[in-house]
């Protein structure tokens, strides 16, 4: 982690957090809650991983009942300290398991549901494969398997928000740069249209600002393009997996949403969707590029 502390203060929501109930996190839920009190982050969505591919890391890692119990009990412990904790989930979208995902969501209730596409062992984007995968391919050919799955996730209409839309950037750098992707915004348009058509929120995920990509997933320019195409809903999350990443660069995500023309974040607390106001006075120098 950078020596510069970029954890945000005084914001209403961090909508994407992982605890030690995810296989790739080591953070007790109370660690996030204590930091939220200290930093003035009013509401948290705990979105631990759920996978449906038996070979994926979070498959059978824990149970729905255990995850719900841990989060609901923490919500009770911290409510009188001014922190609202919501029981969310990050579902790994994989078209091969679409039926199982639908069944799970039909049988289980969450406050907030993020759907995301991940990169696991065996993926062409995994570290041992990515150099060979990109060799001799056009940019469209390189990103196509990932972007097609993300589009399918958006088209499913199963999720409140689509998580880290172009997370694949993390694995493509330095073979493909963010400048390469920024020069081809048309590659994003099928995904953005699917979000508009289904009313699914676009997540601006700030974890890219502490990873090789060096920008949010997606960039401020893509968030602005989504808005110009008729996008109505956006959310922001730090996607923390470590205690020191809580609310990391969250203000940048809020600023990108505001620069794209959004005044509120889309969220759900288990019932009807709610709008969470984006505070005034955020930095106004977020570059959004051309639409």
C-alpha positions in Angstrom: 0.0 0.0 0.0 1.2 3.5 -0.8 2.7 5.5 2.1 0.1 8.2 1.3 -3.1 7.4 3.1 -5.9 7.8 0.5 -8.7 6.3 2.7 -11.7 8.6 2.4 -13.5 10.5 5.1 -17.0 11.7 5.6 -18.8 9.8 2.8 -22.2 8.1 3.0 -21.4 4.7 1.6 -18.8 2.1 0.7 -20.8 -0.4 -1.3 -18.2 -3.2 -1.9 -16.2 -4.8 0.9 -14.8 -8.2 1.6 -14.2 -9.8 5.0 -12.5 -13.0 6.2 -15.6 -14.9 4.9 -14.1 -14.4 1.4 -11.2 -16.7 0.6 -9.0 -13.8 -0.5 -9.6 -11.5 2.5 -8.3 -11.6 6.1 -10.4 -8.7 7.5 -12.8 -9.3 10.5 -16.0 -7.4 9.9 -15.5 -5.3 13.0 -12.3 -3.9 11.6 -14.2 -2.2 8.8 -16.9 -1.0 11.2 -14.4 0.6 13.6 -12.7 2.4 10.7 -16.1 3.5 9.4 -16.8 5.2 12.8 -13.3 6.8 12.8 -13.5 8.0 9.2 -17.2 9.0 9.1 -18.3 6.4 6.5 -21.9 6.0 7.3 -23.0 2.8 5.6 -21.2 -0.3 4.5 -22.2 -3.2 2.2 -20.4 -6.4 3.0 -20.2 -8.2 -0.3 -18.3 -11.4 0.3 -17.6 -13.7 -2.7 -20.0 -16.4 -3.8 -18.8 -18.7 -6.7 -20.7 -21.4 -8.5 -17.9 -23.1 -10.4 -16.6 -25.9 -8.2 -13.0 -25.0 -9.2 -13.4 -21.4 -8.1 -12.0 -20.1 -4.8 -15.2 -19.2 -3.1 -17.2 -22.3 -4.0 -18.4 -23.9 -0.7 -16.0 -21.6 1.2 -18.8 -20.8 3.7 -22.5 -20.9 3.8 -25.3 -18.4 3.3 -26.4 -18.8 6.9 -23.0 -18.1 8.3 -22.5 -15.0 6.1 -25.9 -13.6 7.0 -25.4 -14.3 10.7 -22.0 -12.6 10.9 -23.2 -9.5 9.0 -26.5 -9.1 10.8 -24.9 -9.5 14.2 -22.3 -6.9 13.4 -25.1 -4.6 12.2 -26.7 -4.8 15.6 -23.4 -4.3 17.4 -22.5 -1.1 15.5 -25.9 0.5 14.9 -25.7 2.7 17.9 -22.3 4.0 16.9 -23.8 5.4 13.7 -22.7 2.8 11.2 -25.3 0.9 9.1 -24.0 -2.5 7.9 -25.9 -4.2 5.0 -25.8 -7.9 4.0 -24.6 -7.9 0.5 -22.9 -10.4 -1.9 -20.6 -10.4 -4.9 -21.7 -13.1 -7.2 -19.1 -14.3 -9.7 -21.0 -14.3 -13.0 -20.2 -17.3 -15.3 -22.6 -18.1 -18.1 -22.0 -21.8 -17.6 -23.6 -21.5 -14.1 -26.4 -19.0 -14.9 -29.1 -21.4 -13.8 -27.5 -22.1 -10.5 -27.0 -18.3 -9.9 -30.7 -17.6 -10.7 -31.7 -20.4 -8.3 -29.5 -19.1 -5.5 -30.8 -15.6 -5.8 -34.4 -16.9 -6.0 -33.9 -18.8 -2.7 -31.8 -16.3 -0.8 -32.4 -12.6 0.1 -29.6 -10.0 0.2 -29.7 -6.3 0.9 -27.5 -5.5 -2.1 -26.2 -7.8 -4.9 -23.1 -7.1 -7.0 -22.4 -9.3 -10.1 -18.9 -9.4 -11.4 -16.6 -11.4 -13.8 -13.4 -12.6 -12.3 -10.1 -14.0 -13.6 -9.2 -17.4 -12.2 -6.6 -20.1 -12.8 -6.9 -21.3 -16.4 -8.2 -18.0 -17.7 -6.3 -16.6 -20.8 -5.7 -13.5 -18.6 -4.0 -15.3 -15.8 -0.4 -14.4 -15.3 1.0 -17.5 -16.9 -1.2 -17.2 -20.0 -1.7 -13.5 -20.7 1.5 -12.8 -22.7 0.7 -15.6 -25.1 -3.0 -14.7 -25.2 -2.4 -11.1 -26.4 0.3 -11.9 -28.9 -0.8 -11.2 -32.5 -4.4 -10.3 -31.5 -6.3 -7.0 -32.0 -7.5 -5.2 -28.9 -11.1 -6.3 -29.6 -9.9 -10.0 -29.8 -7.9 -9.6 -26.6 -10.8 -8.3 -24.4 -13.6 -10.2 -26.2 -13.9 -13.2 -23.8 -14.0 -11.1 -20.7 -16.2 -8.3 -22.1 -18.7 -10.8 -23.6 -19.2 -12.4 -20.1 -19.6 -9.0 -18.5 -22.2 -8.1 -21.1 -24.0 -11.4 -20.3 -24.0 -10.5 -16.6 -25.5 -7.1 -17.4 -28.1 -8.6 -19.7 -29.2 -11.1 -17.0 -30.9 -8.4 -14.9 -30.1 -10.4 -11.8 -27.9 -7.8 -10.0 -28.3 -4.5 -8.4 -24.9 -3.4 -9.7 -22.3 -4.7 -12.2 -19.0 -4.8 -10.4 -15.6 -3.6 -11.7 -16.7 -3.7 -15.4 -13.2 -3.8 -16.9 -11.3 -5.5 -14.0 -9.4 -7.4 -16.8 -7.2 -4.3 -17.0 -5.4 -5.5 -13.9 -4.1 -8.5 -15.7 -3.5 -6.9 -19.2 -1.1 -4.3 -18.0 1.6 -3.8 -19.4 0.7 -5.8 -22.5 -2.4 -3.6 -23.0 -2.3 -0.2 -21.5 -5.2 2.0 -20.1 -4.4 4.3 -23.0 -5.1 1.5 -25.5 -8.5 0.9 -23.9 -9.3 4.6 -23.6 -8.8 4.9 -27.3 -11.4 2.3 -28.0 -14.5 3.2 -25.9 -16.7 1.5 -28.5 -15.7 -1.8 -27.1 -17.5 -0.9 -23.9 -20.8 0.1 -25.6 -22.5 -3.3 -25.7 -22.0 -3.6 -22.0 -23.2 -0.1 -21.3 -26.3 -0.6 -23.4 -27.1 -3.8 -21.5 -26.8 -1.8 -18.2 -29.1 0.9 -19.6 -31.6 -1.7 -20.9 -31.8 -3.7 -17.6 -31.5 -0.7 -15.2 -28.5 -2.3 -13.6 -26.2 0.1 -11.8 -22.7 0.7 -13.0 -20.2 0.3 -10.2 -17.2 2.7 -10.1 -14.7 0.4 -8.3 -11.7 2.3 -6.8 -9.5 -0.8 -6.3 -7.8 -0.1 -9.7 -6.2 2.9 -8.1 -4.2 0.7 -5.8 -3.4 -1.9 -8.5 -1.4 -2.0 -11.8 -4.2 -0.4 -13.8 -3.8 2.9 -11.9 -7.4 4.0 -12.6 -10.9 3.0 -11.5 -12.9 0.1 -13.0 -14.2 1.6 -15.3 -12.5 4.9 -15.9 -14.3 8.2 -15.4 -14.6 8.6 -19.1 -16.5 5.3 -19.4 -18.8 6.4 -16.6 -19.5 9.6 -18.5 -20.1 7.6 -21.7 -22.6 5.4 -19.8 -24.4 8.5 -18.6 -24.5 9.9 -22.1 -26.1 6.7 -23.4 -28.9 7.0 -20.9 -27.4 5.3 -17.8 -29.5 6.1 -14.7 -27.7 4.3 -11.9 -24.2 4.3 -10.5 -22.6 3.1 -7.3 -19.1 3.3 -5.8 -17.1 0.8 -3.8 -13.5 0.4 -2.6 -13.5 -3.4 -3.0 -11.3 -3.7 0.0 -9.9 -7.1 0.8 -7.4 -5.8 3.4 -8.0 -3.6 6.4 -5.7 -0.8 5.0 -7.8 -0.7 1.8 -11.0 0.3 3.5 -12.6 3.3 1.7 -9.3 3.6 -0.4 -9.7 6.4 -2.9 -13.4 6.3 -2.4 -13.6 10.0 -3.0 -12.2 9.5 -6.5 -15.1 7.2 -7.3 -17.6 9.7 -6.0 -15.9 12.5 -8.0 -16.0 10.4 -11.2 -19.8 9.8 -10.6 -20.4 13.4 -10.0 -18.3 14.4 -13.1 -20.4 12.1 -15.2 -23.5 14.0 -14.1 -24.8 11.8 -11.3 -26.2 13.4 -8.1 -27.0 10.2 -6.3 -25.7 6.6 -5.9 -27.9 3.7 -6.5 -28.2 1.3 -3.5 -30.6 -1.2 -1.9 -31.2 -2.0 1.7 -33.2 -5.2 1.1 -36.4 -3.6 -0.1 -36.9 -1.0 -2.8 -33.9 0.7 -4.3 -32.8 3.9 -2.6 -30.8 6.9 -3.7 -27.8 8.0 -1.6 -26.8 11.6 -2.2 -23.3 12.4 -3.5 -21.9 15.1 -1.3 -21.1 18.5 -2.7 -17.6 19.9 -2.7 -15.9 16.9 -4.3 -12.8 17.5 -6.5 -13.9 18.9 -9.8 -10.7 18.0 -11.8 -11.6 14.4 -12.7 -10.8 13.8 -16.3 -13.6 12.2 -18.2 -12.3 12.5 -21.8 -14.5 12.8 -24.8 -17.8 11.2 -25.1 
